Amino acid sequence: MTVSILHRVTGSGMATVGAMLLVWFLVALASGAEAYATFVDVFTLADGRLNILGWIVGVGLTLSLFQHMMSGIRHLVLDTGAAFELKLNQRLARLTFVGSTILTLAFWLYVGTK
């Protein structure tokens, strides 16, 4: 039940937050250099690294993406008629959290090395 609810929450959250950030980005881009600099300054430090808000938004959206993806893969497996046994179903539900956390950490470690 938790995985199903979180699947809906992450999907709605990514759509809402992602759309708002995209519109803000496009408006800032179209409005000129000062507006774009303001957009960038909200999420970065003077040296170009992410600030706390940038980390929260970035990691939050990334974790939401991977959690939604892992839950979708689980639902795809269930749609094939497999994994309806209670213990296996619960194990797959728990693995969505483990998988999304590992993928998020791997993504940000990769980004941090570039």
Secondary structure, DSSP 8 states (H G I E B T S, - for coil): -HHHHHHHHHHHHHHHHHHHHHHHHHHHHHH-HHHHHHHHHHHB-TTS-B-HHHHHHHHHHHHHHHHHHHHHHHHHHHHTT---SHHHHHHHHHHHHHHHHHHHHHHHHHHHH-
